[in-house]
Structure formats: C-alpha cells, structure tokens
Amino acid sequence: MSDDSNIIDALGLRLNGADISTVLLSIYQCLTDPDHFTDMTGMLTSWFEAEDNPILVAHFESHSAALWETMLLEFQNPGEHHGRDSDVGTLMIEFDSNSSSSADKKLGLVLDKLCSEDVARLKSWLHESDGSKEVEPILIRYYDDALQKPHIGVFKVVAEDRVGLFVSKSFFEDAVTRLFEKNFSLSPRELDVLKALVVGNSPKEVAELQGRSLETVRTQIKSITSKLGASSQTDLVRLAGEAVAISENARSADKGELLSAHQTMLVARPGGRKIEYEVDPPTSGLPLLYFHCLTSGRHWTKKAKAMAAESGFRTIRISRASFGASSSNSAVGLELLRVHASDCASVLEREKIDRCLVFAHGMGFPSAYFFALRYPEKVIGVVGLDVPPPILSRKDASVLTGIFRTGALATLYAPSSAKLVASFAFRHLVKRDGVDLKKPLSMPHIDLTEYEDSEGCETIRLNNFDAMKNNGEGYWREATCATVDWAEARQNANNLPKVRLIQTEDNPFVEFGGICAFASQIGAPTRSIKSFLPMISGPFSAVAEELRQIMAPTI
C-alpha cells in the first residue's frame, strides 16, 4: 500500500478503495454539478485542519491547479476544444446512445482507460443525456496505455442520439503551466456575436449576418455566457447592456463630470480602472466611509440610509475592486489592501472630503484598518462590525465558522485550492441565479426572509449580484487579505487609529467571543449586541453610538 493510501486510511477518508489521485480529482464533479460544492468544502475543511497531514494538502493543491486549468479549457471555451479536427480535442469514439449494443461495443474500447469512478459517473450521465444536446458535457480522466498520468477527456452529445468522446493532447499536470497565461476577455469573434445579440438579433440571424453556422454561433454564445457568468442568453444580453452603460458613464467620468444615476458615481483610476461608489445624502452630514463585507456590498436599504442621515452622517459607500461596476484588479494580500486604500483616498479627494469616520462590516475591516493606518490624517476613527482577525495559522482560523474557515485555511495553505473553492462557489451561485435567501451559501443556518422585508431582500440580491461580477473574482482575492498581517502597525505608533468593535451573537463569520483576543491586541473596546439582522439597519443604532464615542473627545 502506498504512503498516500496510508494517509487516507489514517484519516478515515478512504473512499471505496480509490487511490489518492482518484479521490482528489473527483472534486471536479463541481464542474458539471455546482451543487457538489457544499460536499467539497466539508471535505476540504477536514483536510486543511489536519495539522499533521501536509502531504495530503500538497496533493490537493497540485490537483486544484490542474483542475482550474481543466475548467478553463473545457468550460470557458467549449467550442474551441471539442471539435472533431481540433488540435486540443480528438474524437476517439462516437456511438448511438439509443442503441445498447452500439454503445456497449464502442465503450468497450475505452472503458479500461478510465478509472472505476469515472465509469460509474459516465453510465449515470448516459442515462441522463438520453440523446439530449442540452446536457452538459462530462469530464473524465483518460489514461493512455503508454503513460501513467491522465489526459483531459470529455464525453458530449455531438448530434441527435449521438455521443462522442473527445480526448485532449494535454495532461492535467502539464496544463498547469498555462494557467495564468489565459486571457479571460472575449475573442474578436465572440465580441461580434455579443454585439449582434445586444441589438436584438436572434442566434439564427447572427449566423446569417456573419456567415457562420448556427451551431458555431450557439457554441460561441455558450462560451460568452460562461465567461460573463450569465445564467441564460437573456441574462447575457442584460449584462452586456449594463456593461455598455457603465462604459458610457466611464467616458464622462474621465472628463471629470460628476455622474448621478441613482446616486452612483464612477471615478477614474490609473490604468483605466474605474471605482463605483454612492453618496447619501449628496452634500450634508459628517462623512462616514463604509467598507462592505465579502458579499454584503455597497447597497443599503432606504431604512439604513435614513438612519444614517438622521444620526447626522453622510455615507460614502464604495464597491471595492472586482465588485459591482468597479474594475477588477490583479493584486492580492497586502498589495490589494494598498490598492483599496488608494482607491478610497481617490474617492474622498473627488468628493472634497478631508476627514471622515469609517464603518466596516466583516471582511471589509482589513481594508478599513489598513486605510486608517495608511492615511491617518484622513481618519477620525473606525467602527468594525463582526470583524475577522488576521488568519496566520490554523489556530487563528479556529475562530471562523463554516465556509469562511475553509476559505481562510485554503488561502493560507493552498492558494490554488482557494481559487478553486471561490470559483465553485461562484458557479454554485450562478446555477441558483444568485443568493438563496432561505438558505444563503455563507450562512445556511439563517433564513433571511424571517428578518428582512421585501426591500431588504432585494438589497441582499443586489449586493450578491455585485459580488458575482468579474466572474466572482473578488471572492478569493478578498480572502487573501485575511491571511496577511494587515493589523501590523506600519505607521508611527502615535498614529494608530481609534477603533471600536461590535460583535453580534448570530454573526456567521466569527465564533461569538472569538474576536476578544484580537481586539485587545489593537486596543479596541468591544461590545456585543443580539443580531446583525436586518443587515446594516439592525445594528446601526449600536454603530452610531460607537461612532459618537470615538468623536466625543474631539467635539
């Protein structure tokens, strides 16, 4: 028995006699079944929390990188890799799915090149497909006779009642080297198709106008839909229309015009990047800069905005890089915090705000605290709600709960796996068309509809949608901010910001009471309140009181 098998046996994770490669690679079920994501995160948590098991984590990290590349190859651009004459995918067999004898005879030629788990999944997929071209392709591992490591293989319906197996020349492991060389933007041909769809042409009309086959156009639409994170062609056109509107607003922002569409502004940043933000009320009140959490976003309900205004605050709510209409950014960790800080300073300058108070929710706190350290002259003080401490070890992660603990451990010990987890979370949300308010992904134990009215539910959906922009890239980039020591003072000790913290008894991020040790490290008084729901408006009275405590010595 191999050392890897001994490790799995010791952890009680051995699955039906499968070797470690089969166990790890089976995670790619998430590619064709995003709902498998919840099972995967449970397994990951147990693996990452095993301190004496670095080999298993290293194996998973290696295969996560390979699986990420597989997803790009086979799902981001399906039309480019599944063709009969493709250099990437070669048609190995084709058979009539409605003929048992034909299928058995043809499959007999390749079944011995598949692992037992893939054979079982393939049989189930064939039963589901029943000749339907609407069924998603199924990924398999194809082991060549002369080689030990598997090729990328795909079974897909190629015509009515016909199924084909396409095998790539690429190996899982070898594909890793090309991972970050991929361009996620649309190809010129895909852009032509998108433009034609947005102006109202049907796929058939696009094919006729551009001299392409209808099947080619449909394949390109599927590719574009995948890249933009749309759930349907209708959703794709809507997303594209929003992108056009944002582009036009950006041109005005470059000219220095103050845009006011639903109180939303864009400010230009170096490199052509844009930052989206809102201000309420437009001119009066003490400036309060808000840093949103991982999925809570910059959107507030009318009630929350009214509460802030009645308390004398003028809120500035910014969508950080990769959220909403704000441009994506390739930075991670401390460098991403520097980007966020610079973006926020630029917005304050645009609004002619010299000093402000800061309010941060959840994972927005690392950016808020770093901003306060970097620009002490601009910050009166910071109030944090349900703040996660820096996660620099497994012990630090023990105060986090659920998916937040999994994400932090993955980011800390296996960054490629963290990208994979974030991507699968994004695919899971896309399949469900956004957040499930009765059982949200980040806090499945809470039914938000019991706490939020109709506007509150719609605000949550808007924030969730903003987090899903840029292919959900903000998920894993923000997670990297949690695993660096952002709380280390990088300014003169006399310039450390005034901080006050609030923790709610039902918050889904940190174990209740788990923040106390961290709070003492940064000298922050901490108080507890019952609930963080309804979001923002629920705890805002307590937030306003803490803000007044910060201001008291200066009034």
C-alpha positions in Angstrom: 0.0 0.0 0.0 1.3 3.5 -0.9 2.2 6.2 1.6 -0.7 8.2 0.2 -3.2 5.4 0.9 -1.9 5.1 4.4 -2.6 8.8 5.0 -6.1 8.5 3.7 -6.8 5.4 5.8 -5.4 7.1 8.9 -7.8 10.0 8.4 -10.8 7.7 7.7 -11.2 9.3 4.3 -10.6 6.3 2.1 -13.4 6.1 -0.4 -14.3 2.7 -2.0 -10.7 1.6 -2.3 -9.8 4.6 -4.5 -6.3 5.8 -4.7 -5.5 9.4 -3.6 -5.4 10.7 -7.2 -8.9 9.4 -7.8 -10.1 11.0 -4.5 -8.6 14.4 -5.3 -9.5 14.5 -9.0 -13.1 13.5 -8.1 -13.6 17.1 -6.9 -14.0 18.1 -10.5 -17.6 16.9 -10.2 -18.2 20.5 -9.2 -17.5 21.5 -12.8 -20.6 19.7 -14.0 -22.6 19.7 -10.7 -22.0 23.0 -8.9 -24.3 21.8 -6.0 -21.5 19.3 -5.1 -19.7 22.4 -3.8 -21.1 22.0 -0.3 -19.8 18.4 0.0 -16.4 19.5 -1.3 -16.0 22.3 1.2 -16.8 19.9 4.1 -14.1 17.5 2.9 -11.6 20.4 2.4 -12.2 21.7 6.0 -11.3 18.3 7.5 -8.2 18.0 5.3 -6.9 21.5 6.0 -7.5 21.3 9.7 -5.3 18.1 10.0 -2.0 19.7 11.1 0.0 16.5 10.7 -1.1 16.0 7.1 0.9 18.3 4.9 1.3 15.7 2.1 -2.5 15.4 1.6 -2.8 19.2 1.4 0.1 19.4 -1.0 -1.6 16.7 -3.2 -4.8 18.6 -3.2 -3.1 21.9 -4.0 -1.3 20.3 -7.0 -4.5 18.9 -8.4 -6.5 22.1 -7.7 -4.2 24.0 -10.0 -4.7 21.3 -12.6 -8.5 21.3 -12.2 -8.6 25.0 -12.6 -6.9 24.7 -15.9 -9.3 22.0 -16.9 -12.2 24.3 -16.2 -10.7 27.0 -18.4 -10.1 24.5 -21.3 -13.3 22.7 -21.3 -15.9 25.1 -20.0 -14.7 28.7 -20.7 -14.3 27.9 -24.4 -16.1 24.7 -25.1 -16.5 25.4 -28.8 -12.7 25.7 -29.3 -11.8 22.3 -27.7 -14.5 19.9 -28.6 -14.4 19.9 -32.4 -13.5 16.8 -34.5 -10.5 18.5 -36.1 -9.3 20.4 -33.0 -5.7 20.2 -32.1 -6.8 20.1 -28.5 -9.7 17.6 -28.6 -9.5 14.5 -30.8 -12.7 12.4 -31.4 -11.9 8.9 -30.1 -15.2 7.2 -30.4 -18.8 8.1 -31.4 -21.9 5.9 -30.9 -25.7 5.8 -30.9 -26.8 6.5 -27.3 -30.2 4.8 -28.0 -28.6 1.6 -29.1 -27.3 -0.5 -26.2 -25.4 -2.9 -28.4 -23.7 0.0 -30.3 -22.9 1.8 -27.0 -21.5 -1.3 -25.2 -19.4 -2.2 -28.2 -17.9 1.2 -28.6 -17.5 1.9 -24.9 -15.7 -1.4 -24.5 -12.8 0.1 -26.5 -12.2 2.8 -23.9 -13.6 1.8 -20.5 -10.3 0.2 -19.5 -8.7 3.6 -20.0 -11.0 5.2 -17.4 -10.9 4.8 -13.6 -13.8 3.0 -12.0 -15.3 6.2 -10.5 -15.5 7.8 -14.0 -17.0 4.6 -15.5 -19.8 4.8 -12.9 -20.3 8.6 -13.5 -20.3 8.0 -17.2 -23.1 5.4 -17.0 -25.2 7.7 -14.9 -24.6 10.6 -17.4 -25.6 8.4 -20.4 -28.8 7.7 -18.7 -29.5 11.4 -18.0 -28.5 12.5 -21.5 -30.8 10.2 -23.4 -29.6 11.9 -26.6 -30.3 15.4 -25.4 -27.8 18.0 -26.6 -28.8 20.3 -23.7 -27.0 18.0 -21.2 -23.7 19.4 -20.0 -20.5 17.5 -21.2 -18.9 15.2 -18.6 -15.2 15.4 -17.9 -13.3 12.1 -17.5 -9.7 11.1 -17.0 -8.3 9.2 -20.0 -5.3 7.1 -19.2 -3.2 6.3 -22.3 -1.6 2.8 -22.5 1.9 4.1 -22.6 1.6 6.8 -19.9 0.6 6.9 -16.2 -0.9 10.4 -16.0 -4.3 11.1 -17.5 -5.3 13.2 -20.4 -8.3 15.6 -20.3 -11.3 13.7 -21.7 -14.8 14.9 -22.5 -18.0 12.9 -23.3 -20.6 15.1 -25.0 -23.7 14.8 -27.2 -22.5 15.7 -30.7 -25.7 15.1 -32.7 -29.2 13.8 -32.1 -28.8 10.4 -30.4 -25.0 10.5 -31.0 -22.4 10.7 -28.2 -18.7 11.3 -28.7 -15.6 11.1 -26.6 -13.0 13.8 -27.2 -9.5 13.4 -25.7 -7.1 16.3 -25.3 -3.4 16.1 -26.0 -3.0 17.9 -22.7 -2.3 16.2 -19.4 -3.9 17.6 -16.2 -0.5 18.3 -14.7 1.1 19.8 -17.8 -1.8 22.2 -18.3 -1.0 23.9 -15.0 1.9 25.8 -16.6 -0.5 27.6 -18.9 -3.0 28.5 -16.2 -2.2 32.2 -15.7 -1.4 32.8 -19.3 -5.0 32.6 -20.3 -6.9 35.7 -21.5 -10.3 35.8 -19.9 -11.6 38.5 -22.3 -13.9 37.8 -25.2 -12.3 36.9 -28.6 -13.0 39.2 -31.6 -15.5 36.7 -33.0 -17.3 36.3 -29.6 -17.4 40.1 -29.3 -19.1 40.3 -32.8 -21.7 37.8 -31.7 -22.4 39.7 -28.5 -22.8 43.0 -30.3 -25.3 41.4 -32.7 -27.3 39.8 -29.8 -27.5 43.1 -27.9 -29.1 44.9 -30.8 -31.8 42.3 -31.0 -30.7 39.7 -33.5 -31.6 36.0 -32.8 -28.8 33.3 -33.0 -30.1 32.3 -36.4 -29.9 35.9 -37.7 -26.4 36.3 -36.2 -25.3 33.2 -38.1 -26.8 34.5 -41.4 -25.3 38.0 -40.9 -21.8 36.8 -40.1 -21.7 33.8 -42.4 -21.3 31.2 -39.7 -23.2 28.0 -38.9 -25.9 28.2 -36.4 -24.2 25.5 -34.3 -21.0 27.7 -34.3 -22.9 30.7 -33.1 -24.7 28.8 -30.4 -21.3 27.4 -29.2 -19.9 30.9 -29.0 -23.0 32.2 -27.1 -22.4 29.4 -24.6 -18.8 30.4 -24.3 -19.6 34.1 -23.8 -22.3 33.2 -21.3 -19.8 31.2 -19.3 -17.2 33.9 -19.3 -19.6 36.6 -18.2 -21.2 34.5 -15.5 -24.7 34.8 -17.1 -27.3 32.1 -16.5 -29.1 32.4 -19.9 -29.0 34.2 -23.2 -31.5 36.7 -21.9 -29.3 37.3 -18.8 -26.3 37.6 -21.1 -27.9 40.4 -23.1 -28.9 42.2 -19.9 -25.4 42.0 -18.5 -23.9 43.3 -21.8 -26.4 46.2 -21.8 -25.2 47.1 -18.3 -21.6 46.9 -19.4 -22.3 49.3 -22.3 -24.0 51.8 -19.9 -21.1 51.6 -17.5 -18.6 52.2 -20.3 -20.5 55.3 -21.4 -20.5 56.6 -17.8 -16.8 55.9 -17.5 -16.2 58.2 -20.5 -18.0 61.0 -18.7 -16.0 60.3 -15.5 -12.8 60.6 -17.5 -13.9 64.1 -18.4 -14.3 65.0 -14.8 -18.1 65.1 -14.9 -20.0 64.1 -11.7 -22.4 61.3 -12.7 -25.7 60.9 -10.9 -27.6 57.9 -11.9 -29.3 56.5 -8.8 -26.7 58.5 -6.9 -24.0 56.2 -8.3 -20.6 57.7 -9.4 -17.5 56.4 -11.1 -14.1 57.7 -10.5 -11.2 57.0 -12.9 -8.0 55.4 -11.6 -4.6 54.7 -13.1 -4.5 52.1 -15.8 -8.1 52.8 -17.0 -9.7 51.3 -13.9 -13.0 52.6 -12.6 -14.3 52.7 -9.0 -18.1 52.8 -8.4 -19.5 54.5 -5.3 -22.6 56.2 -3.8 -23.1 59.2 -1.5 -26.1 59.7 0.7 -27.2 62.5 1.3 -25.2 64.2 -1.5 -23.9 67.2 0.4 -24.8 67.4 4.2 -23.6 65.4 7.2 -20.4 64.1 8.8 -18.6 61.9 6.2 -18.9 58.2 7.0 -16.9 55.9 4.7 -18.3 52.4 4.5 -16.3 49.2 3.7 -18.5 46.3 2.7 -18.0 42.6 3.5 -17.3 39.8 1.1 -20.9 39.5 -0.2 -22.7 42.3 1.6 -21.8 45.0 -1.0 -22.2 48.8 -1.0 -26.0 48.8 -1.3 -28.1 49.8 1.7 -31.8 49.8 2.2 -33.7 53.1 2.4 -34.2 52.5 6.1 -30.5 52.1 6.7 -29.7 55.2 4.7 -32.4 57.2 6.6 -31.0 56.0 10.0 -27.5 57.2 9.0 -28.8 60.6 7.8 -30.9 61.1 11.0 -27.8 60.3 13.0 -26.0 63.2 11.2 -23.9 61.1 8.8 -23.2 61.4 5.1 -22.3 57.9 3.9 -19.8 57.1 1.1 -20.2 53.5 0.1 -17.6 52.2 -2.4 -17.6 49.0 -4.4 -14.0 47.8 -4.0 -12.0 46.5 -6.9 -13.7 43.4 -8.6 -17.1 44.2 -7.1 -20.1 45.8 -8.9 -19.0 48.1 -11.7 -15.6 48.7 -10.1 -12.8 47.3 -12.3 -11.0 44.1 -11.5 -7.5 44.2 -10.1 -4.9 41.5 -10.2 -3.4 42.3 -6.7 -3.7 40.0 -3.7 -2.9 40.3 0.0 -1.2 43.4 1.3 -0.8 44.8 -2.3 -4.6 44.5 -2.7 -5.1 46.4 0.5 -2.8 49.2 -0.8 -5.0 49.3 -3.9 -8.2 49.6 -1.9 -6.7 52.3 0.3 -5.5 54.3 -2.7 -8.9 53.9 -4.4 -10.8 55.1 -1.3 -8.4 58.1 -0.9 -9.2 59.0 -4.5 -12.9 58.9 -3.9 -12.6 61.2 -0.8 -10.5 63.6 -2.9 -13.1 63.6 -5.6 -15.8 64.4 -3.0 -13.5 67.1 -1.4 -13.6 65.3 2.0 -10.6 66.0 4.2 -11.5 63.7 7.2 -14.1 61.0 7.8 -15.3 58.3 10.2 -15.0 54.7 9.0 -17.5 51.9 9.3 -16.6 48.4 8.2 -18.5 45.1 8.1 -16.9 41.7 8.3 -14.2 41.2 5.7 -14.3 44.9 4.9 -12.4 45.6 8.1 -8.9 44.6 6.9 -9.3 47.2 4.1 -10.7 49.8 6.5 -8.0 49.3 9.1 -5.2 49.3 6.5 -6.7 52.6 5.1 -6.7 54.1 8.5 -3.0 53.2 9.0 -2.0 54.4 5.6 -4.0 57.7 5.7 -4.2 58.6 9.5 -4.7 62.3 8.6 -8.0 61.4 6.9 -9.5 59.1 9.5 -11.2 60.2 12.8 -11.8 56.6 13.9 -13.0 53.1 12.8 -16.0 51.0 13.9 -15.9 47.4 12.9 -18.9 45.0 12.9 -18.3 41.3 13.2 -14.6 41.6 12.4 -12.5 38.5 11.5 -8.9 38.7 12.9 -5.8 38.2 10.7 -5.6 34.4 9.9 -1.9 33.5 10.1 -2.2 29.9 11.4 -4.7 27.1 11.9 -5.3 28.3 15.4 -6.3 31.8 14.1 -8.8 30.1 11.7 -10.4 28.2 14.6 -12.5 31.4 15.5 -14.0 31.4 12.0 -17.1 29.4 11.0 -18.3 27.4 8.1 -17.2 28.3 4.6 -15.2 31.3 6.0 -12.9 28.8 7.9 -12.5 26.7 4.8 -11.7 29.7 2.6 -9.1 31.0 5.1 -7.4 27.7 5.5 -7.3 27.1 1.8 -5.9 30.6 1.2 -3.3 30.1 3.9 -2.0 26.6 2.9 -3.2 26.0 -0.7 -3.8 29.2 -2.7 -4.7 27.4 -5.9 -7.3 25.5 -3.9 -8.7 28.8 -2.6 -9.2 29.9 -6.2 -10.9 26.7 -7.0 -13.2 27.0 -3.9 -14.1 30.6 -4.9 -14.8 29.6 -8.5 -17.0 26.7 -7.5 -18.9 29.0 -5.0 -19.4 31.4 -7.9 -20.7 28.6 -10.3 -23.0 27.4 -7.5 -24.5 30.9 -7.2 -24.9 31.3 -10.9 -26.7 28.0 -11.1 -29.1 29.1 -8.4 -29.4 32.6 -10.1 -27.9 34.3 -7.1 -28.4 34.1 -3.3 -31.0 31.7 -1.8 -32.5 33.9 0.9 -33.9 31.0 2.8 -30.5 29.2 2.9 -27.7 31.5 1.8 -24.4 29.9 0.9 -22.4 31.9 3.5 -24.8 31.3 6.4 -27.0 28.3 5.6 -28.4 28.2 9.2 -30.2 31.5 8.7 -33.5 32.2 6.8 -33.0 35.8 5.8 -36.7 36.2 4.8 -37.6 36.0 8.5 -35.6 39.2 9.2 -35.7 41.2 6.0 -38.6 42.9 4.4 -39.0 42.9 0.6 -36.6 45.9 0.1 -34.1 44.2 2.4 -34.3 41.0 0.4 -33.8 42.9 -2.9 -30.8 44.8 -1.4 -29.2 41.5 -0.5 -29.7 40.2 -4.0 -28.2 43.4 -5.5 -25.1 43.0 -3.2 -24.8 39.4 -4.1 -25.0 40.2 -7.8 -22.3 42.8 -7.4 -20.1 40.2 -5.7 -20.7 37.9 -8.7 -19.4 40.5 -11.2 -16.0 40.0 -12.7 -16.6 36.2 -12.6 -16.7 36.3 -8.8 -13.0 37.2 -8.7 -13.4 39.4 -5.6 -14.2 36.3 -3.5 -10.8 34.7 -3.4 -8.8 38.0 -3.8 -10.5 39.4 -0.6 -9.7 36.1 1.1 -6.0 36.7 0.6 -6.3 39.9 2.6 -7.4 37.9 5.6 -4.2 35.8 5.6 -1.7 38.6 5.9 -0.8 40.6 9.0 -2.8 43.7 8.0 -3.1 44.7 11.6 0.6 45.3 12.0 1.3 49.0 12.6 3.1 50.4 9.6 2.8 54.0 10.8 4.2 55.7 13.8 2.7 54.2 16.9 1.2 57.6 17.9 -0.9 57.5 14.7 -2.7 54.2 15.4 -6.4 54.7 14.6 -9.1 54.8 17.2 -11.1 51.6 16.8 -14.2 50.3 18.5 -15.6 46.8 17.7 -19.1 45.3 17.7 -19.8 41.6 17.6 -23.3 40.1 17.1 -24.4 36.9 18.8 -25.7 35.4 15.5 -23.0 36.6 13.1 -22.0 33.9 10.5 -18.3 34.8 10.2 -16.6 34.5 13.6 -17.4 32.4 16.7 -19.1 34.6 19.3 -16.4 35.9 21.6 -13.7 34.9 19.2 -12.7 38.4 18.5 -11.8 39.4 22.1 -8.1 38.4 21.9 -7.6 40.2 18.7 -9.5 43.3 20.0 -7.1 43.6 22.9 -4.1 43.4 20.5 -5.2 46.6 18.7 -6.6 48.2 21.9 -10.2 48.2 20.7 -13.1 48.3 23.2 -15.6 45.6 22.2 -19.3 45.3 22.8 -21.9 42.6 21.9 -25.4 43.0 20.5 -28.0 40.4 19.7 -28.2 40.4 15.9 -26.7 41.8 12.7 -30.1 41.4 11.0 -31.7 43.2 9.3 -28.4 43.9 7.6 -26.9 47.3 8.5 -30.2 48.8 9.8 -30.3 46.1 12.5 -27.0 47.0 14.2 -26.8 50.6 13.0 -28.0 52.2 16.3 -25.1 50.5 18.1 -22.7 51.5 15.3 -23.9 55.1 15.6 -23.3 55.0 19.4 -19.8 53.7 18.9 -19.1 56.4 16.3 -20.2 59.1 18.8 -17.9 57.6 21.4 -15.0 58.0 19.0 -15.9 61.6 18.3 -16.6 62.5 22.0 -13.0 63.7 22.8 -12.9 65.8 19.6 -16.2 67.6 20.0 
